[in-house]
Amino acid sequence: MHAQALLAEGINTLKAAGIEDSARDARWLLAYALGIERDRLTLALHDPVTADQETLFRQAIMARTRHQPVAQIIGARLFWGRSFQVSPDVLDPRPETETLVEAALRHPVGRVLDLGTGSGAILLTLLAERPEATGLGVDLSPNALEVARQNAEALGLSARARFVHSDWFSEVEGEFDLIVSNPPYIAATDFAGLAPEVRDWEPHMALVPNGCDGSGLAAYRVIAAQAPKYLAAQGWLMVEIGVGQGADVLALFTQAGLKRGQILPDLSGRGRVVVAQA
């Protein structure tokens, strides 16, 4: 079989399963099965595929019909132009989160704390962009921390990035010029309505915060209450937020004594990041 026929088969299978963007996903998965970059796929479409490549592609397509995210299937996601290892133990880094990185890079980046670091994508991107910076990533999941460590090693950043098992600030010491976080912010009542790629495959603890009111704001309350103690003079706190949470999170930061608070939009114009200064 040639790659083009295999691609057509994969697209049809995904369409039949109701997968949106079936052509895009099938191309990603075929490039993965062939062991080539996606931008090289067109050149390979008339080449024959091996039996092993055919088997790997069909396995990947079947995984996608079960709504497993493409990034988990291939084990990697591009973020800010770099490839990050991902697994079911971490959130799939999303383009919208680059809004947080962009905001952080507008300011001096010295010592960085990343709360709920997951794959380490935010912290490691900042360190890669600012060679003088060092950082600490904390997470409650040991498996997530292992993914972050592997990403740091792959990017050559292990000497400047440290990762610690911590329940938010519980194991954190020292002051930071920048504290960043993409915390869990999905309200418990909204969880069932999430896309199956998120609801069924990404870590629940990274999506829905522990909190008695189920509002999705519990993590922000902890961060707002404790972050000022760990911010250096004129340091910045920056967090990603969910739909409609900007005003509430900004109010929490203001009540905690932080200044110059702002809600920053993503490329779609939706409030995506709240920032404030010590």
Buried (B, 14 or more C-beta within 10 A) or exposed (E): EEBBEBBBBBBEBBEEBEBEEBBBBBBBBBBBBBEBEBEEBEEBBEEEBEEEBBEBBBEBBBBBBEBBBBBBBBEBBEBBEBEBBBBEBBBBBBEBBBBBBBBBBEBBBBBBBBBBBBBBBBBBBBBBBBEEBBBBBBBBBEEBBBBBBBBBEBBEBBEBBBBBEBEBBEEBEEBBBBBBBBBBBBBBEBBEEBEEBBBBBBBEBBBBBEBEEBBBBBBBBBBBBBBBEBBBEEBBBBBBBBEEBBEBBBBBBEEBEBEEBBBBEBEEEBBBBBBBBB
